[in-house]
Amino acid sequence: MKNISLQDQLLKAGLTSKSKAHKAKTQKHKQIKQKQKNKIQVVDQAAVLAEKAKLKQQEKDRLLNEKRNQQAEQKQIAGQINQLIALNKLDKDEEGAPFNFTHDNKVKAIYIDEALRQRIVAGTAVIVQLGKTYEVVPIGVAEKIAQRDKERVIYLEDVAPISSDDAYADYAVPDDLMW
């Protein structure tokens, strides 16, 4: 079948008359000539509004994607921190003595043995937050955690490390000393 214009197809089907088709063709031709003569650009308001809506939607989608990416990154970092803590935590002793520390202006306690207490006081081990509990990890791991999220690491800045230049370090304190 040859390429037949819509106008010719309508004429063949008897849906329009030859005079109406000629009138429509001349009207269209006049509009084209008028536009060329006056050099008037017809602004299609619907197209302008559609373009504005499209740009607005793209900006909204971009912001939403950015937010989703940030949330995914935060979840990934939290997972890394949890994994670091789980793999490197030092064993606590539930029957040991309580070690008190402050976090968010509240006094918290974990039960640890004396060797772990000495490591925390000396600064070679640090208390970190794992969910609603607290664990003790070596200082190297705590530094890696602090790079990702500083709020999960609880530094004991108020505890002074044991000084090695103590003048009375060589003298033993007797156990039965009474005041």
Order of alpha helices (4+ residues) and beta strands (2+ residues): alpha-alpha-alpha-beta-beta-alpha-beta-beta-alpha-beta
